Amino acid sequence: MIITQATMDDFEGILSLIRANHINYISERDKPDGFVTTNFTDAQLEALIVNEHGVTIAKENGKVLSFAMAASWEFWVEWPFFACMIEKLPEFTFEGQTLTRQNSYQYGPICIDKSVRGTGLFERVFYASLASMRERYPIMATFINQINHRSYAAHTKKVPLMTLGTFQFNQNDYYLMACSTALTQK
Ligand SMILES: CC(C)(COP(=O)(O)OP(=O)(O)OC[C@H]1O[C@@H](n2cnc3c(N)ncnc32)[C@H](O)[C@@H]1OP(=O)(O)O)[C@@H](O)C(=O)NCCC(=O)NCCS
């Protein structure tokens, strides 16, 4: 398994993993194991890979088995959901610091192919993504839909994200989570 930053060669593999795990496409039976809600146009995904260097992937035999997205708030602001999160940043404090567009970035979505869940790959991709942003930001911030229990369990038990509070968008309830980018895998 290779863990690396994605290039445009990985574009189709990332897209197909998004589709396989997106709430708009997955079956009711698969929902308890988590889902992705962010939609990307081809241009947005290309900008994330090329301009933000913001996609960490795991691949084996050329197949993308995991991705984790990460980018500046300036990148995410064009999604109404993230514009809402940005407005709420001043309401949240991490280790004594109020979250800002300058001291934090947005991580997620992350996705692990069904075939390799529960293998420890989640932790490896998570920490590789964190390391890729360490030089740029001290704080990682993210959201988790409160009905995505598997994602919440993974991000609190397998990696130590802190829950800073909750917020609502379009009648859905979310946790606002954060951690220091100085964290490394034990
Ligand atoms: C969320 C995700 C990234 C976690 O990676 P993973 O490899 O499945 O994580 P793990 O299995 O190592 O850890 C998840 C934990 O949740 C627990 N869990 C599994 N199903 C669960 C459920 N339905 N409800 C609550 N917890 C659950 C597991 O038992 C495990 O904890 P344990 O090993 O201590 O028992 C992965 O499941 C995934 O890609 N899901 C689809 C997309 C998604 O939801 N992405 C996150 C949203 S941004």
The ligand as an SDF file (V2000), in Angstrom:
LIG
                    3D

 48 50  0  0  0  0  0  0  0  0999 V2000
  -15.5440    6.5620    8.5060 C   0  0  0  0  0  0  0  0  0  0  0  0
  -14.3570    5.7590    7.9630 C   0  0  0  0  0  0  0  0  0  0  0  0
  -13.3660    6.7100    7.2810 C   0  0  0  0  0  0  0  0  0  0  0  0
  -13.6550    5.1040    9.1820 C   0  0  0  0  0  0  0  0  0  0  0  0
  -12.6310    4.2380    8.7340 O   0  0  0  0  0  0  0  0  0  0  0  0
  -12.6830    2.6790    9.1820 P   0  0  0  0  0  0  0  0  0  0  0  0
  -11.5320    1.9710    8.6100 O   0  0  0  0  0  0  0  0  0  0  0  0
  -14.0500    2.1630    8.8590 O   0  0  0  0  0  0  0  0  0  0  0  0
  -12.5240    2.8830   10.7550 O   0  0  0  0  0  0  0  0  0  0  0  0
  -12.3700    1.7250   11.8310 P   0  0  0  0  0  0  0  0  0  0  0  0
  -13.2150    0.5250   11.4530 O   0  0  0  0  0  0  0  0  0  0  0  0
  -10.9150    1.4900   12.0640 O   0  0  0  0  0  0  0  0  0  0  0  0
  -12.9440    2.4300   13.1130 O   0  0  0  0  0  0  0  0  0  0  0  0
  -14.3180    2.7380   13.1880 C   0  0  0  0  0  0  0  0  0  0  0  0
  -14.8590    2.4060   14.5340 C   0  0  0  0  0  0  0  0  0  0  0  0
  -16.2770    2.5940   14.4880 O   0  0  0  0  0  0  0  0  0  0  0  0
  -16.9180    1.4130   14.9640 C   0  0  0  0  0  0  0  0  0  0  0  0
  -18.1110    1.2200   14.1780 N   0  0  0  0  0  0  0  0  0  0  0  0
  -18.2960    0.4420   13.1080 C   0  0  0  0  0  0  0  0  0  0  0  0
  -19.5390    0.5790   12.6570 N   0  0  0  0  0  0  0  0  0  0  0  0
  -20.1530    1.4460   13.4760 C   0  0  0  0  0  0  0  0  0  0  0  0
  -21.4610    1.9700   13.5420 C   0  0  0  0  0  0  0  0  0  0  0  0
  -22.3920    1.6110   12.6610 N   0  0  0  0  0  0  0  0  0  0  0  0
  -21.7390    2.8480   14.5280 N   0  0  0  0  0  0  0  0  0  0  0  0
  -20.8090    3.2120   15.4200 C   0  0  0  0  0  0  0  0  0  0  0  0
  -19.5490    2.7490   15.3980 N   0  0  0  0  0  0  0  0  0  0  0  0
  -19.2400    1.8750   14.4300 C   0  0  0  0  0  0  0  0  0  0  0  0
  -15.9680    0.2850   14.7070 C   0  0  0  0  0  0  0  0  0  0  0  0
  -16.2730   -0.7480   15.5440 O   0  0  0  0  0  0  0  0  0  0  0  0
  -14.6450    0.9480   14.9220 C   0  0  0  0  0  0  0  0  0  0  0  0
  -14.2860    0.9400   16.2800 O   0  0  0  0  0  0  0  0  0  0  0  0
  -13.6050   -0.3730   16.9490 P   0  0  0  0  0  0  0  0  0  0  0  0
  -12.5870   -0.8770   15.9980 O   0  0  0  0  0  0  0  0  0  0  0  0
  -13.0160    0.1620   18.2170 O   0  0  0  0  0  0  0  0  0  0  0  0
  -14.7040   -1.3310   17.1530 O   0  0  0  0  0  0  0  0  0  0  0  0
  -14.8410    4.6640    6.9570 C   0  0  0  0  0  0  0  0  0  0  0  0
  -15.7350    3.7890    7.5930 O   0  0  0  0  0  0  0  0  0  0  0  0
  -15.4900    5.2470    5.7020 C   0  0  0  0  0  0  0  0  0  0  0  0
  -14.8050    5.6240    4.7590 O   0  0  0  0  0  0  0  0  0  0  0  0
  -16.8510    5.3170    5.6840 N   0  0  0  0  0  0  0  0  0  0  0  0
  -17.5620    5.8480    4.5160 C   0  0  0  0  0  0  0  0  0  0  0  0
  -17.2670    7.3470    4.2710 C   0  0  0  0  0  0  0  0  0  0  0  0
  -17.3210    8.1940    5.5330 C   0  0  0  0  0  0  0  0  0  0  0  0
  -18.2090    8.0650    6.3720 O   0  0  0  0  0  0  0  0  0  0  0  0
  -16.3430    9.1020    5.6820 N   0  0  0  0  0  0  0  0  0  0  0  0
  -16.2770    9.9930    6.8070 C   0  0  0  0  0  0  0  0  0  0  0  0
  -17.1380   11.1760    6.6010 C   0  0  0  0  0  0  0  0  0  0  0  0
  -16.1980   12.5790    6.2700 S   0  0  0  0  0  0  0  0  0  0  0  0
  1  2  1  0
  2  3  1  0
  2  4  1  0
  2 36  1  0
  4  5  1  0
  5  6  1  0
  6  7  2  0
  6  8  1  0
  6  9  1  0
  9 10  1  0
 10 11  2  0
 10 12  1  0
 10 13  1  0
 13 14  1  0
 14 15  1  0
 15 16  1  0
 15 30  1  0
 16 17  1  0
 17 18  1  0
 17 28  1  0
 18 19  1  0
 18 27  1  0
 19 20  2  0
 20 21  1  0
 21 22  1  0
 21 27  2  0
 22 23  1  0
 22 24  2  0
 24 25  1  0
 25 26  2  0
 26 27  1  0
 28 29  1  0
 28 30  1  0
 30 31  1  0
 31 32  1  0
 32 33  2  0
 32 34  1  0
 32 35  1  0
 36 37  1  0
 36 38  1  0
 38 39  2  0
 38 40  1  0
 40 41  1  0
 41 42  1  0
 42 43  1  0
 43 44  2  0
 43 45  1  0
 45 46  1  0
 46 47  1  0
 47 48  1  0
M  END
$$$$
